[in-house]
Amino acid sequence: MAMWVAFFPLLADDAYIPARYVRQLYAGHGLVFNAGERINALTSPLHTLVLAAIAPLTSDTVTAPMSGDPLFQATITVALPGSVDIETIRTELEALADRLMVDIELED
């Protein structure tokens, strides 16, 4: 317990390594830590792939039109394989939005 209390406030710098790889990937340099350097320093390839899948997520706080209260807004771009039934995904996401009491907009 003492170790947890002592080290909890510290950031795990290893988490920044996959984030840097993903940033370089989306900048068009490929899956590299530094542009032009072709070495593999990934300590967690699965973590990197998960980050790469959600990297197109953007979020913002906007003002509500009627009340002026802050609203959280998130946008994500997802590429699905051709074998996935889009209508099933749409139905499931709309059901989830109803349970969470949020608005969801889907574009093809």
TIZAVEX-595367 format. One line per field, with one value per residue: residue in three letters; x, y, z of N, C-alpha, C in turn. Coordinates in steps of 0.1 Angstrom, whole numbers. Each point is the difference from the previous one (the first is absolute). Layout:
BEGIN
type: (ala, ...)
n.c1: (X, ...)
n.c2: (Y, ...)
n.c3: (Z, ...)
ca.c1: (X, ...)
ca.c2: (Y, ...)
ca.c3: (Z, ...)
c.c1: (X, ...)
c.c2: (Y, ...)
c.c3: (Z, ...)
END
This chain:
BEGIN
type: (met, ala, met, trp, val, ala, phe, phe, pro, leu, leu, ala, asp, asp, ala, tyr, ile, pro, ala, arg, tyr, val, arg, gln, leu, tyr, ala, gly, his, gly, leu, val, phe, asn, ala, gly, glu, arg, ile, asn, ala, leu, thr, ser, pro, leu, his, thr, leu, val, leu, ala, ala, ile, ala, pro, leu, thr, ser, asp, thr, val, thr, ala, pro, met, ser, gly, asp, pro, leu, phe, gln, ala, thr, ile, thr, val, ala, leu, pro, gly, ser, val, asp, ile, glu, thr, ile, arg, thr, glu, leu, glu, ala, leu, ala, asp, arg, leu, met, val, asp, ile, glu, leu, glu, asp)
n.c1: (8, 10, 4, -12, -1, 12, -5, -12, 6, 9, 3, -6, 13, -1, -10, 10, 7, -10, -2, 13, 0, -11, 5, 11, -8, -8, 13, -1, 6, -11, 1, 5, 10, 10, -5, 0, -3, 4, -4, -1, -7, -9, -4, -10, 2, -6, 7, 11, -4, -2, 11, 6, -8, 3, 12, -9, 1, -10, 3, -11, 0, -13, -5, -8, -7, -8, 8, 9, -5, 11, 3, 2, 9, -2, 11, -4, 11, -8, 10, -11, 3, 1, 5, 2, -11, 0, -11, 7, 11, -8, -7, 12, 5, -11, 0, 13, -2, -11, 8, 9, -12, 5, 4, -3, 10, -6, 12, -4)
n.c2: (-12, -1, -11, -4, 3, -6, -10, 1, 10, -9, 6, -9, 4, -13, 6, 8, -12, -8, 10, 0, -13, 1, 9, -7, -10, 8, 3, -13, -2, -6, -13, 12, 0, 0, 10, -10, -3, -10, 3, -11, 9, -6, 5, 5, -10, -8, 6, -1, -12, -2, 6, -7, -10, 6, 1, -4, -3, 9, 8, 5, 12, -1, 12, -4, -2, -8, -8, -2, -11, -4, -4, -13, 2, -11, -1, -11, -3, -9, -8, -5, -12, -4, -9, 12, -4, 10, -6, -12, 5, 5, -12, -7, 8, 0, -13, 0, 8, -8, -10, 7, 1, -4, 11, -7, 4, -8, 0, -2)
n.c3: (0, 8, -8, 1, 13, 1, -8, 6, 6, -1, -11, -6, -2, 4, 5, 1, 1, 4, 8, 2, 0, 7, 7, -1, 3, 8, 3, -3, 11, 1, 3, 2, 8, -8, -7, -9, 13, -7, 12, 7, 7, -7, 11, -7, -9, 9, 9, -9, -3, 13, 4, -9, 6, 11, -7, -9, 13, -2, 9, 5, 5, -3, -3, 9, -11, 8, 7, -9, 5, 6, -12, 3, -9, -6, -8, -6, -7, -5, -3, -7, 3, -13, 8, 6, 6, -8, -4, 2, -5, -10, -1, 1, -8, -8, 2, -3, -11, -2, 2, -7, -7, -11, -7, -11, -8, -9, -6, -12)
ca.c1: (-8, 9, 6, -11, -1, 12, 2, -12, 0, 9, -5, 7, 5, -1, -13, 2, 6, -10, -7, 9, 0, -13, 1, 8, -7, -10, 7, 4, 14, 0, 0, 13, 1, 5, -1, 13, 7, -7, 4, -11, 2, -14, -1, -14, -6, -14, -4, 1, -10, -13, 1, -2, -14, -8, 6, -8, -10, 2, -10, -1, -11, -7, -10, -14, -7, -11, 3, 13, 8, 10, -3, 11, -2, 10, -1, 10, -1, 2, 0, -4, 2, -12, -9, -8, -13, -1, -13, 1, 8, -8, -11, 6, 5, -11, -5, 10, -3, -12, 3, 9, -6, 8, -3, 10, -2, 9, 1, 6)
ca.c2: (12, 12, 2, 5, 14, 7, 1, 2, 13, 0, -4, -11, 5, -10, 2, 10, -6, -4, 12, 7, -8, 2, 14, -1, -8, 9, 11, -5, -5, -15, -4, 3, 9, 12, 0, -4, -10, -13, -10, -4, 2, -2, -9, -5, 2, 0, 13, 9, -3, 6, 15, 3, -1, 11, 13, 10, 6, 14, 5, 14, 5, 11, 6, -5, 11, 7, 4, 5, -9, -8, -13, -7, -5, -9, -5, -11, -6, -14, -8, -14, -10, -1, -11, 5, 5, 14, 3, -5, 10, 12, -3, -2, 13, 7, -5, 5, 15, 1, -4, 10, 13, 9, 0, -6, 2, -9, 3, -11)
ca.c3: (0, 0, -13, -9, 4, -4, -15, -7, -6, -11, -13, -6, -12, -11, -7, -10, -12, -11, -4, -10, -12, -6, -5, -12, -9, -6, -7, -13, 1, 3, 14, 5, 11, -7, -14, -7, 7, -1, 11, 8, 14, 7, 12, 1, -13, 1, 5, -11, -9, 5, -2, -15, -4, 6, -2, -7, 10, 5, 10, 2, 8, -7, 7, -3, -6, 7, 14, 1, 8, -8, -5, -5, -14, -4, -14, -3, -13, 1, -13, 3, -12, -9, 5, 11, -4, 5, 7, 13, 8, 2, 10, 14, 5, 4, 13, 11, 2, 8, 14, 6, -1, -8, -14, -8, -14, -8, -15, -8)
c.c1: (9, 6, -11, -1, 12, 1, -12, 0, 9, -6, 9, 4, -1, -12, 2, 7, -10, -7, 9, -1, -13, 0, 8, -7, -10, 6, 5, 14, 1, 1, 14, 0, 4, 0, 14, 8, -8, 5, -13, 3, -14, 1, -13, -6, -16, -6, 1, -11, -14, 1, -2, -14, -8, 6, -8, -12, 4, -11, 1, -11, -7, -11, -14, -8, -10, 5, 14, 9, 10, -5, 12, -4, 12, -3, 10, -3, 4, -1, -4, 2, -13, -9, -9, -13, -2, -13, 0, 8, -8, -10, 6, 5, -12, -7, 9, -2, -12, 2, 8, -6, 9, -5, 11, -4, 10, -1, 6, 13)
c.c2: (13, 3, 7, 15, 9, 3, 4, 14, 1, -5, -12, 4, -10, 2, 11, -5, -3, 13, 7, -8, 3, 15, 0, -7, 9, 12, -5, -5, -15, -2, 1, 10, 14, -2, -3, -10, -13, -10, -3, 1, -2, -10, -7, 2, 0, 14, 10, -2, 6, 15, 4, 0, 11, 13, 10, 6, 14, 4, 15, 3, 11, 5, -4, 12, 8, 4, 6, -9, -7, -14, -7, -6, -9, -5, -10, -5, -15, -6, -14, -9, -1, -11, 4, 6, 14, 2, -6, 9, 12, -2, -1, 14, 9, -5, 4, 14, 2, -3, 10, 14, 10, 0, -6, 3, -9, 4, -12, 4)
c.c3: (0, -13, -9, 3, -4, -15, -7, -8, -13, -13, -5, -14, -12, -8, -11, -12, -11, -5, -10, -13, -8, -6, -13, -11, -7, -7, -13, 0, 2, 15, 6, 12, -5, -15, -6, 7, 1, 11, 7, 14, 7, 11, 1, -14, 0, 5, -11, -10, 5, -1, -14, -4, 6, -2, -7, 9, 3, 9, 2, 10, -7, 9, -4, -6, 9, 14, 1, 8, -9, -4, -5, -14, -4, -14, -2, -14, 1, -14, 4, -12, -7, 5, 11, -5, 6, 7, 14, 9, 3, 11, 14, 5, 4, 13, 12, 3, 8, 15, 7, 0, -7, -15, -8, -14, -8, -14, -7, -6)
END
